[in-house]
């Protein structure tokens, strides 16, 4: 079984949040707390070390006392660029990622991903919500660093396509459907706050 101290967790907060009028998603308030704070609280106990992948507002994110890693690639190339940039600097053999706008993240995420990876002796483990893959909730071996960088250097961006080139395990997290809920508008946040009481 993969040990907790062998895993670095990375919160992906490097996007442009176009659907949020360009506001930094991780810093938008949900229940009077920045979205990323909810994720930190749930994610941090599951891993040996936690970092934030962000391309702006480093001072604000720095207040959480976590290492901030910016994308090494220009032009906001998406989550795969964030994963690659983190893989390039971490020391642990495993990386687990989750986005900054999923405040209902499962406390079992890392456990399920590492179990699936171990069971299938895979290089990548990806969460499945019962309906489809959730590619930004994944576990990667650090040894994939060369592969992911080459893929991006060749002008490719699609995370699912890169996954297909490797031995991939699927972690069934259909028992935790809320874990994958994220927000793409302020209206969605208001509704979630009202429904959550």
Buried (B, 14 or more C-beta within 10 A) or exposed (E): EBEBEBBBBBBBBBBBBEBBEEEBBBBBEBEEEBBBBBBBEBBBEBBEBBBBBBBBBEEBBEEBEBBBBBBBBEEEBBBBBBBBBBBEEBEBBBBBBBBBBBBBBBEBBBBBBBBBBEEBEBBBBBBBBEEEBBBBBBBBBBEBBEBBBEBBEEEBBEBEEBBEEBEBBBBEBEEBEEBBBBBEEBEBBEEBEEEEE
